Amino acid sequence: MSPNGSDRSPRRPMRRKLLQALTAGLVLATATGCTYEDFPRLGMPTPTTEEAPRILSLWQGSWAAALATGVLVWGLILWSCFFHRRTRTKVEVPPQNRYNLPIEALYTIVPLVIVSVLFYFTARDESELMSLKKKPDLTVNVVGFQWSWCFNYVESVDGSTGDAKTSKELAAIPDRFKEDFPANAGGTYDCGVPGTENPQTGNPGPTLWLPKGKTVRFVLTSRDVIHSFWVVPFLMKQDVIPGHTNAFEVTPNKEGTFLGKCAELCGVDHSRMLFNVKVVSPERYEQHLQDLVKKGQTGYVPAGIAQTSHEKNRETNNL
């Protein structure tokens, strides 16, 4: 009985608050705007390349492992709080255990197993995603600079003369990438400024055109600081580093216009380094290259800072 004669338990308000908190958490979890089709992707966008499902699978597996670990830990915490709580009839201090070797071995071995499994699948998928196939269908030199992007289409285009392998504008690109450049690739380019917009969607930034179903190799170079080339629905991004050339390949399999951005804090106007990727049919892609040639955008823009000497030595030693 309470002092005023009421038999109301003082724990009831706490239980009521706990129920309200659980209800609010359930509402927040179910009102995030995700549909049942979005939920299995765990917040990731719909993949639009042949390689993206591998990345999505790795993401889902990591979240599944994290959720299982979280449920176990939360369960043990709640079980301990509930079954070892102090009550009116149980006020003594519970027995204190020390040096429980089975438990200590368990919480040491289990995290090592989890990390080892995650490392294995990450290394396996990274090795596959970063492998460069011989002779991709096309190569695009992505040039990052403060505060926008340029795209050098390393292609043999009617009306554009020259050779990408000997072009002084592409001198910063290592020879190991130039080996796969097509012969007599005069090329064409497109550049943006922070105020550039896609004419169809109004999205800010220049637009990179790609053909559906063709393997594209991105050769990434920078003119100033470190940037990061990220096409959101490709589920793939890589740093654009001055003095070091990175590259990766994707095969777009869905037409449409997708958003891209710089994912590396590169300075005061980092947030304006946006671009678009427009995936079209191979015929429409070829027509776009011809349109760039007609505008006088033939040849290439400077790729960026030349490869540093220590980077050349590192690549030579790794060959």
Disulfide bonds with the S-S distance in Angstrom:
Cys150-Cys191 1.79
